[in-house]
Amino acid sequence: MRAMILAAGRGERMRPLTDHTPKPLLQVAGKPMIQYHIEALAAAGVREIVINLAWLGQKIRAALGDGSQLGVRIEYSDEGDSALETGGGVFQALPLLAGPSGSDRFIVVSGDVFTEYPLGDAVKKLAAADVAHFVVVPNPDFHTRGDFGLAGNRLTDSGERYTYANIGVFDPEFFIGCKPGRFPLAPLMFDWIRQGRVSGELYRGVWHNVGTPQQLQQIDQEASAQRRSRL
């Protein structure tokens, strides 16, 4: 199993912090946010990781190198000066994610979420007949309308809605018919959900989409306090 960490975005709402530091390298409790994902993936036995790059991508590459210092092997999918959006970014990285057969399933997580969700758990929940498994969370204040409904373990386009946690497991079939270039992930998600081929789960644990300097400061304070309490 391989994983992809999305790290190409500009992080406009996080300015001025992201003018000189890519968002995934911003620190929480003395550690870059992206490092938490890498450590969680390694702990789950996922040691082949792809990271996409665009804005200040060279700084991410310099900070993480080949991943050996964290016990993983990192490859990079460079998107140039302009990020390809989520869909285009994952599609470009498919040759690195889907394995020699082109049919291996893989995890995708955004580099700007801070969570304690056990990433290895999602892998076990993608059924053979499905093309994706998505984690959803209760709607945060900044996204009260939510994204998807949930009926049992199936995602729907109706009913009470929850917010996509930016954590998912994908089968390469999810991207069948796509072409290289810049495109969002959401339309594909809804297409497959309406076909009944996406499972889901509601996670109520620690999860933050770190969008502003104020949010980062609050999460840093909470995580630092929690870390001190464990010492």
C-alpha positions in Angstrom: 0.0 0.0 0.0 1.2 3.5 -0.9 0.0 6.9 0.2 -0.1 10.4 -1.2 0.1 13.6 0.9 -1.3 16.6 -0.9 1.1 19.5 -0.4 1.0 21.6 -3.5 -1.5 24.3 -2.5 -0.6 28.0 -2.0 -2.4 28.4 1.4 -3.9 31.8 0.6 -5.8 32.1 3.9 -2.7 31.3 5.9 -0.8 34.3 4.6 1.6 35.9 5.5 2.9 32.7 7.1 2.8 30.9 3.7 4.5 33.6 1.8 7.8 32.0 2.7 6.9 28.6 4.2 4.8 26.0 2.4 1.7 25.3 4.5 2.5 21.6 5.3 5.8 22.7 6.9 4.1 25.0 9.4 4.6 23.6 12.8 2.3 22.2 15.5 3.9 21.4 18.8 7.4 21.8 17.4 6.9 19.5 14.4 5.8 20.2 10.8 2.2 19.2 10.1 3.2 17.0 7.3 5.5 15.0 9.6 2.5 13.8 11.7 1.0 12.2 8.6 4.3 10.6 7.6 4.8 9.1 11.1 1.2 7.9 11.2 1.5 6.2 7.8 4.8 4.6 8.8 3.2 3.3 12.0 0.5 1.8 9.9 3.1 0.0 7.8 2.7 2.4 4.8 6.3 3.2 3.9 6.0 4.3 0.3 4.8 7.9 0.1 4.2 10.4 -2.7 4.1 14.1 -2.1 2.9 16.5 -4.8 4.7 19.9 -5.1 4.0 23.3 -6.5 4.2 26.4 -4.2 7.6 26.5 -2.5 7.9 22.8 -3.3 11.7 22.9 -3.2 11.5 23.7 0.5 9.4 20.6 1.2 11.8 18.5 -0.8 14.7 20.0 1.1 13.1 19.4 4.5 12.0 15.8 3.9 14.5 14.5 1.4 14.0 10.8 0.5 12.2 10.1 3.8 14.8 7.8 5.1 15.2 9.8 8.3 11.5 9.1 9.1 11.6 5.5 8.1 9.8 5.8 4.7 10.6 6.3 1.1 9.3 9.5 -0.4 8.9 10.2 -4.1 7.7 13.6 -5.4 5.2 14.6 -8.1 6.2 18.0 -9.2 3.4 20.1 -10.7 5.5 23.1 -11.7 4.5 26.7 -10.9 0.7 26.1 -10.8 -0.9 23.3 -8.7 -3.2 20.9 -10.6 -5.9 20.9 -8.0 -6.7 17.8 -6.1 -8.1 15.7 -8.9 -5.3 16.6 -11.4 -2.6 16.2 -8.8 -3.6 12.7 -7.8 -4.1 11.7 -11.4 -0.6 12.9 -12.4 0.8 10.8 -9.5 -1.1 7.6 -10.4 2.0 5.9 -12.0 3.7 6.3 -8.6 0.7 5.2 -6.6 -0.9 2.3 -8.4 2.2 0.1 -8.5 3.6 -2.0 -11.4 0.2 -3.5 -12.2 -1.6 -0.2 -12.2 -4.3 -1.6 -10.0 -2.9 -1.1 -6.4 -5.1 0.9 -4.1 -3.7 3.9 -2.2 -4.4 6.4 0.6 -4.7 10.2 0.0 -4.6 12.7 2.8 -4.2 16.5 2.7 -1.1 18.0 4.2 -3.0 20.8 5.9 -5.2 18.7 8.1 -4.2 17.9 11.7 -5.8 14.7 13.0 -5.4 11.7 15.2 -7.4 9.5 12.8 -5.5 6.1 12.4 -4.8 6.3 8.7 -4.1 2.6 8.4 -7.7 1.8 9.4 -9.2 3.3 6.2 -7.3 0.8 4.0 -9.2 -2.1 5.6 -12.6 -0.6 4.8 -12.5 -0.3 1.0 -14.6 -3.2 -0.3 -13.6 -5.0 -3.5 -16.6 -3.7 -5.4 -16.0 0.0 -4.4 -13.7 2.6 -5.9 -13.2 4.7 -2.8 -13.7 5.0 0.9 -13.9 8.4 2.4 -13.7 9.7 6.0 -16.2 12.4 7.0 -16.4 14.5 10.1 -19.0 16.6 11.9 -19.3 19.9 10.1 -16.9 22.6 11.4 -18.0 26.2 11.8 -16.5 27.3 8.5 -18.4 24.6 6.5 -21.8 24.1 8.1 -23.5 22.8 5.0 -21.3 19.7 4.8 -20.5 17.7 1.7 -21.9 14.1 1.7 -24.7 12.2 3.4 -24.0 8.9 5.2 -26.3 5.9 5.3 -24.7 3.1 7.3 -21.3 2.7 5.7 -22.4 4.2 2.3 -21.9 7.8 1.2 -24.9 9.5 -0.4 -25.9 12.7 -2.1 -28.9 13.2 0.2 -29.9 13.5 3.9 -27.9 15.0 6.7 -24.5 16.0 5.4 -21.0 15.7 6.9 -17.7 17.3 5.8 -15.1 15.4 3.9 -12.1 15.0 6.1 -9.6 15.1 3.2 -8.7 11.4 4.0 -9.6 8.7 1.5 -8.6 5.4 0.0 -8.8 5.1 -3.8 -8.9 2.4 -6.4 -7.2 3.6 -9.7 -10.6 2.9 -11.4 -11.8 6.1 -9.6 -9.9 8.1 -12.2 -10.9 6.1 -15.3 -11.5 8.4 -18.3 -9.6 11.3 -16.8 -7.1 13.3 -18.8 -3.9 15.1 -17.6 -4.4 18.7 -16.5 -5.9 20.7 -13.8 -9.2 19.5 -12.4 -11.0 19.2 -9.0 -11.8 16.0 -7.2 -15.3 16.8 -6.1 -17.2 16.1 -9.4 -15.7 12.6 -9.6 -16.6 12.0 -5.9 -20.2 12.8 -6.5 -20.4 10.8 -9.7 -19.1 7.6 -8.0 -21.3 8.3 -4.9 -24.4 8.5 -7.0 -23.4 5.1 -8.6 -23.3 3.6 -5.1 -19.6 2.7 -5.2 -18.2 4.8 -2.4 -18.2 3.7 1.3 -17.6 6.1 4.2 -17.3 6.4 7.9 -17.9 9.2 10.4 -14.9 10.1 12.6 -15.6 12.2 15.7 -12.0 12.4 17.1 -9.4 15.1 16.7 -9.6 16.7 13.3 -8.7 20.2 12.2 -8.5 21.7 8.7 -5.9 24.3 9.5 -6.9 27.3 7.4 -5.8 30.5 9.2 -2.9 31.7 11.4 -5.3 32.0 14.3 -6.4 28.3 13.9 -2.8 27.2 13.7 -1.9 29.1 16.9 -4.9 27.5 18.7 -4.1 24.0 17.6 -0.4 24.5 18.4 -1.3 25.6 21.9 -3.6 22.6 22.4 -1.2 20.1 21.0 1.7 21.5 23.0 -0.3 21.3 26.2 -1.3 17.8 25.5 2.3 16.8 24.7 3.5 18.3 28.0 0.8 16.4 29.9 2.1 13.1 28.5 5.7 13.8 29.7 
